[in-house]
Structure formats: C-alpha cells, structure tokens
Amino acid sequence: MEKENNKTGLETSLKSLDTEEFIDIHFYRPIGYHWALFFKKLSISPNSVTIASIFLGIAAGIFFYFDEIEATLCGIFLLIWANSYDSADGQLARLTGQKSELGRILDGVCGDIWFITIYVSLCLRLSPEGWGIWIWILAAVTGYCHSKQAAMADYYRNIHLFFLKGKSGSELDNSEQQKKVYQKLSWRHDFSKKTILFFYKNYTISQERLSPKFQLFFKATKEKYGEDLPQSLRDEFRTLSKPLMTYTNILSFNTRIIVLFIGLLINEPWIYFVFEITVLNLLLIYMIMRHESCCKKLYNQLS
C-alpha cells in the first residue's frame, strides 16, 4: 500500500506522461520527487531549489575546464545533481501549489546559465590545443542553435499540455501577455524582475515567429470557441502532437548531455558542438515542419 501511495504521489508531481522522457520517468523524476518531499518538509520554496541547481550547474561547468578524468567525473556528477534539482523544483511547485511566473522564468534561465558556463569552459580548455578563436566561433553558433532547439522543444511541450490539460495544466505563454506585464513594471522599483522579463518577452516572441501556422490555428480556436475548446478538438490535436513529443525530449537535455559526457570522457569535447549544429538542428527543422503541417491541417478544418 505504501508503494502504491508513493507511486500515486510521484505521478501527481509529473506534468504528463505524454511529455515525459524514458530517462526522466525512470531516473530524474523519482529522484526529484524524493528531493521535493525533503524540501517540502523543510518549507524550502521551489525558487530556492532552482537557484541551488543553478550554482550546481555552474560548478559542473567549471570542472569541465580540466581534462583530468577525476574532474570530468566530478562535473558529470554535479550536472546530474543539478538536473535532479531542476526536476525537483517543478515537482515541488506542483505538490505544494507554489507555482509562479517568476518560477517559470527562473526554470528556463537555469539551463541557459549551466550551458553558458559549460561552453565557456570547453572553449578555454580547447583554445590552447590549436583551436584558437575558431572554437569560440563554433561555440557561439552552437549556443545560438541550442537556444532555438530548447525554446521550441519547451514551446511544443507546453502547447501539447494546454490541449491535454487546459490552461491550468500548462505553462504556455504569449508575447502580448508578457509585454503587458513588462510595461507595468518600473525600472526603478522592479529592476531585476523587469530585466528578466525583458529577455523572457523576447524568448516568447522568438517561439511565436518560428510557429506561424500554429499562431493562426490558435487564434482561430480562440475566436471560435473562446477558452472552452471542444474535447474532440483537444483529442485530435493530442493525436497529432503526441508523436512529436519524442523529438522535443531529444532536443531538451538528456540526449545532448549524453553526447557531452561521451565527448568529455574520450577527451574530445568538440564532438558535442558538432552534434548540436548538425544532428539536433536537422531534428529541429523536421520537428517544426511536422508541427506546422499539423496546425495547418487543423486550421483548414476550422476554416
């Protein structure tokens, strides 16, 4: 009975099985759930857990600067620990009801800070080995591609959750909403929050620019049904969108981090940059095309 209750508790801390990856379900989510229960007992907020994961991720990136196997293993351990905290903060928020706009933004910024640190460390590590300025150029291009990959993967997951669970079960944002919040804040009194929202506002704009067919379809659903979408439309969207969740998971964390770990362990970390620019970019393009095609089909049905 205790095992069954634990399983039920774990499931309530998840967003949706539709959007969860195999490694997350069987590794990070169970670990994150136990961390969430621990932090709940100590009355630690989800945002505090997110901040702790940022520092762990930064420490991991610093260890990746060194080419000794001991440093590499320490960095791998710290990054796994950081990601377990990144899993725990969302689970803690769902278990305690402490969801917030700031928490959503911090969670998105968290991974960016990890990878900026990792990219800089890898560049500093490879520069003396004959790469020179070229590794910095390669890292800059890779970082730009990474930002688009992660942004669209996150966007498509939240779109899927919106049609599956409704507004309360999703973190789907739009740029107009973020602009209104941003304009209400004062630089004098809300400097830090307004600065974060400035970048988050542009983040949502970039997501919308890469999904024009979805924007048309979503606007049409609101004009026709308002906030009360018919279940038949929700079911049809879920059927078309669910296969794409596999690609969003590949573009998120686990696949890319496995390639990073392999590159570090064989002392060829540049492999990670090449993998992101080639394999993951091709996957991103394919995912966008598939999603846009699905949205075009549904939009034509509505029209």
Secondary structure as UniProt FT lines:
FT   HELIX           2..12
FT   TURN            17..19
FT   HELIX           22..23
FT   HELIX           24..28
FT   HELIX           29..41
FT   TURN            42..43
FT   HELIX           46..63
FT   TURN            64..65
FT   HELIX           69..96
FT   HELIX           101..126
FT   HELIX           127..129
FT   TURN            130..132
FT   HELIX           133..165
FT   HELIX           167..169
FT   HELIX           175..184
FT   TURN            187..189
FT   HELIX           191..209
FT   HELIX           212..225
FT   TURN            226..227
FT   HELIX           231..241
FT   HELIX           242..244
FT   HELIX           245..250
FT   TURN            251..252
FT   HELIX           254..265
FT   TURN            266..267
FT   HELIX           270..275
FT   HELIX           276..280
FT   HELIX           281..302
//
